Amino acid sequence: MMGVFFKKYPGKIIISAVAYFLAGETVFSLPIGAESASAFFVPSGVALAAIAFWGSRVWPGVFLGSFALNLIGFFDKKGFYYWESESSLFTVIFFTLLIGMAASVQALLGGFFLRPNISPDTIFDHPKHVLTLFIFSGFLSCLIGPTLGTLGLSIIRPENLENLKFFWLTWWLGDSTGVIIITPAILLLKRIKTFTWDWARIGEFTGLIVFIVLLAHFTFNPGLLKVHEHLHLQFVILPVLLWITLRFGETGAAYGILCVSFIAASGSFEIEQTSESLLVLQSYIGVNGMTFLILSAINNQRNLLEQKVLKRTQQLNESRMEVVLRLGKAAEYKDNETGMHVLRMSHMSALIGRAHGLNDKECELLLLASPMHDIGKIGIPDNILLKPENLDREEWKIMKTHTTIGGKILSGVTSELVKLSELIALMHQEKWDGSGYPNGLKGAEIPLVGRIVALADVFDALTSRRPYKEPWSVEEAVTFIESQSGKHFDPQLVPLMRKVLPEMVDIKERYSETLEEVSHL
């Protein structure tokens, strides 16, 4: 029942009116707010939040709330527009109607600046949105209430014209700071439920809020500890506000500033004169509110840009991987191999590299570069590459040039990935005992990536079906490779292969030949 009532506009209008009225009563209960202008006029922030959430059709709620608040406040002798002299009922009603209309128009104009391009969900995601809230919906829109209000006062109380400048200024600052402090706190209620909270984070947030409240009481109530009653410690709290802003973004900033603002408004904040004290308090609250909320928006924008960069980087890596795989497949297809071979051996190479101690970046580069190991086969004549019989000496000599051809294809590029691909293409046929090619390197002279790729390449080739052979079993392939430890293969890498063998088998199953055949159907 309440949900249906809440969703309908009459219900929203009534809720807006009640919220406005209660917010005003809260203001009048503060030491600075009952007999003078408010340090920050909470109802102005409530009104703008209602318009931002529910649209312009709830403006009657703002009008009714303002009318009731000011009418009751006049007869209860509360509010800065009240004077002790007698006023006719007509004058009172005229003035309260005027203030109600001013509050409604002010909220509508503030909402007009927000709603076309900025939603309550995204207002704190960009500094320019927050500045729009402060400059247009705050300072500019809030000119309406004070201007119409002081105009009405000048008509019904011409004897008080000398006070109108101060009334207008404090009224305008009060409404503006109300928008700056209250509107964000209300708008953020919708976002809190979307946050991922754990007990540690809840505890940290609660602890910081409690610390801010205690520190604010200490700062704005000199009588609590006489040792600092002549000191101005209002800025001691700023580092804590900065911390909660950096840790919890706009949520931490908004609710931290809200706590400080209420305590500051209910504390002394005394200088020498009430008017000066009020203006300083309004400036303090307004500047802090703007500073930390803009800071949180800048931080949000930076985080958003980082996410975009990460996403774009991931897309580029995927594109590079696709290009590398396509080139690798081109060489494998020409050699009667399958495209899945390059995918499997690249993942196996990264797996062995990680077991050897390579970091994440090095493993990723190895994953992306290893599919290019046989790219040089593109330059080998088909009559040699596809010959079903054994190659003669001259043919084998040509065949072995695929490593140098691959190196030449990939040379001359500054990319770290392509440089590593060039190294792998050149070195993956070198053997630990020096009997490999093209350079006959021996032992640790062979780059680590060449030794890793050689091991992964042979394991996958042995355990895969080819037109000229049946696949070996995993154990048969491992037994053969272990027999070649210290001859063909690095003796330190062979035990690592045995260690990660279950993951290598999983890779073979995940990227099986059957999967490739199905993908071509």
Secondary structure, DSSP 8 states (H G I E B T S, - for coil): -HHHHHHSHHHHHHHHHHHHHHHHHHHHTSTTTSSS--SS-HHHHHHHHHHHHH-GGGHHHHHHHHHHHHHHHHHTT-STT--SS---HHHHHHHHHHHHHHHHHHHHHHHHHHTTT--TTTTTSSHHHHHHIIIIIIIIGGGHHHHHHHHHHHHH-GGGGGGHHHHHHHHHHHHHHHHHHHHHHHHTHHHHTTS---HHHHHHHHHHHHHHHHHHHHHH-GGGSGGGTTS--TTTTHHHHHHHHHHHHHHHHHHHHHHHHHHHHHS----SSHHHHHHHHHHHHHHHHHHHHHHHHHHHHHHHHHHHHHHHHHHHHHHHHHHHHHHHHHHHHHTT--HHHHHHHHHHHHHHHHHHT--HHHHHHHHHHGGGTTGGGGGS-HHHHT-SS---HHHHHHHTTHHHHHHHHHTT---HHHHHHHHHHHHTT--TTS--SSS---GGGS-HHHHHHHHHHHHHHHTS-BTTB----HHHHHHHHHHTBTTTB-TTHHHHHHHTHHHHHHHHHHT-HHHHHHHT-
